[in-house]
Amino acid sequence: MASARSTFRSAGVAIRLTLVATVVLGVGYPLAVWGVGQAAFHDQANGSMVTDSSGKLVGSSLIGQSFSGKQADRWFQSRPSAAGDGYDAGASSGSNLGPNNPDLLKAVEERRAALAKADGVPAAQVPADAVTASGSGLDPDISPAYASQQVARVAAARGLPADTVRQLVASHTESRQLGFLGEPVVNVLALNLALAKASS
């Protein structure tokens, strides 16, 4: 009888501990993390969304964008994307093709030729990030070299002086993190927003 009572008592303690742990770790902790995120890192916790001067949502500073059609020449382009139909955050991925894969090599050469023609530069000068996708397929940044390559095309399409567009690129070039990590980059969305403002 005492043994059965002890077993029931132990089971009761285990059930209560499970319920407490579920409430604390399954509800309380996630709510606390969410609250800290909203209070201290509101923009990052909500996807680093970006709006234009009129308050219209135009994208996320963490995800690249591409432009096509007649208006494409008016914008700085991101690097290619292998995520879904392009920059699909729900299908983040690279192409998974090795550097010697014939399909990748063919795609790179086709992109290089098309960009050289569109931007009016020799094919040999087209930077690597202009013709290859990132590992995530969502990279929002391009190299200063790729941004500089696009200056003449964008300036001509918008009727702006090339020096004005070049200054926008320079002012939106971010240096290495902590001064030594990674390479300098240009966030395409931020640059295009500044470009739209300069054109208005």
FENLIN-V577085 format. One record per pair of residues at least 12 apart in sequence whose C-alpha atoms are under 7 Angstrom apart, sorted by the first residue. I is the first residue (numbers start at 1). J is the second residue. D is the distance in whole Angstrom. If there is no record, write none. Layout:
BEGIN
<<I:J:D> <I:J:D>>
END
This chain:
BEGIN
<<47:60:7> <48:60:5> <48:61:6> <48:62:7> <49:61:6> <52:193:7> <61:140:7> <61:189:6> <62:140:6> <63:87:7> <63:138:5> <63:139:6> <63:140:5> <64:78:6> <64:87:6> <64:138:5> <64:139:5> <64:140:4> <64:141:7> <64:188:7> <65:78:6> <65:87:6> <66:78:6> <73:153:6> <73:154:6> <73:157:6> <74:154:5> <74:157:5> <74:158:6> <75:154:6> <75:192:6> <76:150:7> <76:154:7> <76:188:7> <76:192:6> <78:140:7> <78:141:7> <78:142:6> <78:188:6> <79:129:6> <79:130:5> <79:131:7> <79:132:7> <79:133:6> <79:142:7> <80:130:7> <80:131:6> <80:132:6> <80:133:5> <81:133:5> <81:134:7> <81:137:4> <81:138:7> <82:94:5> <82:95:5> <82:133:6> <82:137:5> <83:137:5> <83:138:7> <87:137:6> <87:138:5> <89:138:7> <92:136:5> <92:137:6> <92:138:7> <93:135:6> <93:136:5> <93:137:5> <94:133:7> <94:134:6> <94:135:4> <94:136:5> <94:137:5> <108:131:5> <108:132:7> <111:131:6> <112:126:6> <112:131:6> <119:149:7> <119:150:6> <119:153:6> <127:145:7> <127:146:6> <129:142:7> <130:146:6> <140:187:6> <140:188:6> <141:185:6> <141:186:5> <141:187:4> <141:188:6> <142:185:6> <142:186:5> <142:187:7> <142:188:7> <143:184:7> <143:185:5> <143:186:6> <144:173:7> <144:184:7> <144:185:6> <144:186:6> <147:169:7> <148:166:7> <151:165:6> <151:166:6> <168:191:7> <169:191:7> <172:186:6> <172:191:6> <173:185:6> <173:186:5> <174:186:6>>
END
